[in-house]
Amino acid sequence: MLKTNASKLVMLSVQGQITPPLRRTAYGVDREGVPFVLPGTGGIAYNVKVGDPAFGWVGDHVEPGVSTAASIEERSGSRNQAYNTLACVGNEAVVISGDAKGARGVVTGKHGGIEHVLIDFAQEDLEKMAIEDKVLIKAYGLGLQLVDYPGISVRNLDPHVLLKLDLTEEDGRLIVPVAAVIPARLMGSGIGASSTASGDYDITTTDQEEIKALGINELRLGDLVALEDTDNRFGRSYRKGALSVGVVVHSDCLAAGHGPGVTTLFTSIDGSLGFRLDPEANIGRILGIGIYR
């Protein structure tokens, strides 16, 4: 049994609303210089869920389930920053207004830049929801520590999920199951951010041949992935020998430097964090949500 400080963590209410899709320009430009107009972030995704493929959608940065934010207009404001930082993967969410009032869901990831918290709900609840419906999240997990592994930093993770991850211990290391391994050279948009307690950063997919050779094109939304040589303790950077583990939160993207987004869950630079490959290592399967409902 892992020893944690979970009993000392604060569970705090944070409130958001379902966001409308937003566009800053009519066209995006892909990695080959070709303009495109496709669905992207925001709104309610009726047919894209945790557990579905991260690749192949006719879209860009598609967010599974329901996209929420504390403030629709002030994405970089303090309310959104608090909302995106305090909410953790696995937190319980409940709709508190509209026809779907009372529906319960689960936080599945956080998307930086647009500052969205992504939530999975049952299909019958999605059908009752509307843009700007209010959602309350019981934010719990910020500050989580592993007592016996001081070299491992935990980010964005509900302690209840920690107990369901099928973690093992081997030669003084904590081993996390992952569906894929991502080389540090492929990590892009979001790198250099000063904090990993919110948002995500992207696996770049410009080199399609390399992506297919590594099997990354088989990733699913919600997959746990190991990020080699990446230090996510106090930002996102390259560090040889470091390791981070995160969860895939949004779909592939067409723009240069972008691709499926990863929200950090664990990171270490001292060798105390390891991984084992498990094709079923997906937050949807673990929690019984998304396509696994």
Summary of the structure (lengths in Angstrom):
residues: 293
radius of gyration: 17.7
end to end distance: 27.5
largest distance: 53.8
contacts: 1040
relative contact order: 0.21
helix: 14%
strand: 35%
